[in-house]
């Protein structure tokens, strides 16, 4: 049992992921997108811009102008949104405010 836990920790350290080690790994957008095939860099920037609306704001850490991503938290929140959605997309779960009508 202990040997399997040590082997799992060693494999996690080799891959750079932090699953059960208690370490939160924060990545920049470029680092995140080079490590994971989904989402693209432009889609990730869109998710960051709409983080509060989509319910993803817990996955992002803002340090002045820099935005860092907690990958484990991001994918956990996406799974939660996916389970609530009928179609499985992020944007289907949100309630967009109605557009204001022109007064002219």
C-alpha positions in Angstrom: 0.0 0.0 0.0 2.8 2.4 1.0 4.7 1.5 -2.1 1.8 2.3 -4.4 1.3 5.7 -2.7 5.0 6.5 -3.2 4.9 5.4 -6.8 1.8 7.6 -7.4 3.5 10.6 -5.8 6.6 10.0 -7.9 4.6 9.8 -11.1 2.7 13.0 -10.2 6.0 14.8 -9.5 7.4 13.7 -12.9 4.4 14.9 -14.8 4.2 18.2 -12.9 0.7 17.7 -11.7 -0.5 18.0 -8.2 -3.5 15.9 -7.4 -3.4 14.6 -3.8 -0.2 16.3 -2.7 -1.9 19.3 -1.3 0.0 21.7 -3.5 -1.9 24.1 -5.7 -0.2 24.7 -9.1 -1.0 28.0 -10.7 -0.4 28.3 -14.4 -0.4 31.3 -16.8 -2.7 31.1 -19.8 0.1 30.1 -22.2 1.4 27.4 -19.8 -2.2 26.0 -19.3 -2.9 25.9 -23.0 0.4 24.2 -23.8 -0.3 21.6 -21.2 -3.9 20.8 -22.0 -5.5 20.5 -25.5 -8.8 22.1 -24.4 -9.6 25.0 -24.2 -7.7 27.1 -26.7 -5.9 30.2 -25.6 -8.6 32.5 -27.0 -11.4 30.4 -25.4 -9.6 30.5 -22.1 -9.3 34.3 -22.3 -13.1 34.4 -23.0 -13.7 32.2 -19.9 -11.6 34.5 -17.8 -13.4 37.6 -19.0 -16.8 35.9 -18.3 -15.6 34.0 -15.2 -18.2 35.5 -12.8 -21.1 35.0 -15.3 -20.0 31.4 -15.9 -19.2 30.5 -12.3 -15.5 29.9 -12.9 -14.1 32.7 -10.9 -12.8 30.3 -8.1 -10.4 28.8 -10.7 -8.6 32.1 -11.4 -6.2 34.0 -9.3 -5.6 37.6 -10.3 -2.3 39.3 -9.4 -2.4 42.8 -10.7 -2.7 42.3 -14.4 -1.6 38.7 -14.4 -4.2 35.9 -14.3 -3.2 32.5 -13.0 -5.2 29.4 -13.4 -5.7 26.6 -10.9 -6.0 23.7 -13.4 -7.6 21.2 -11.0 -10.2 23.7 -9.8 -10.9 24.8 -13.4 -11.7 21.3 -14.6 -13.7 20.5 -11.4 -15.9 23.5 -12.0 -16.3 22.6 -15.7 -17.5 19.1 -14.7 -20.0 20.7 -12.3 -21.3 23.0 -15.0 -21.4 20.1 -17.4 -23.6 18.1 -15.1 -26.1 20.9 -14.7 -26.3 21.6 -18.4 -28.5 19.8 -20.9 -26.2 20.3 -23.9 -22.9 20.0 -22.0 -21.5 23.5 -22.9 -20.4 26.3 -20.6 -22.6 28.9 -22.2 -25.8 27.0 -22.0 -25.8 27.1 -18.2 -25.7 30.9 -17.9 -28.5 33.4 -17.8 -27.6 36.4 -19.9 -29.3 39.6 -19.1 -31.8 40.9 -21.7 -30.5 43.5 -24.0 -31.6 47.0 -23.4 -33.9 48.6 -26.0 -32.8 51.7 -27.8 -34.7 54.7 -26.5 -34.4 56.5 -29.8 
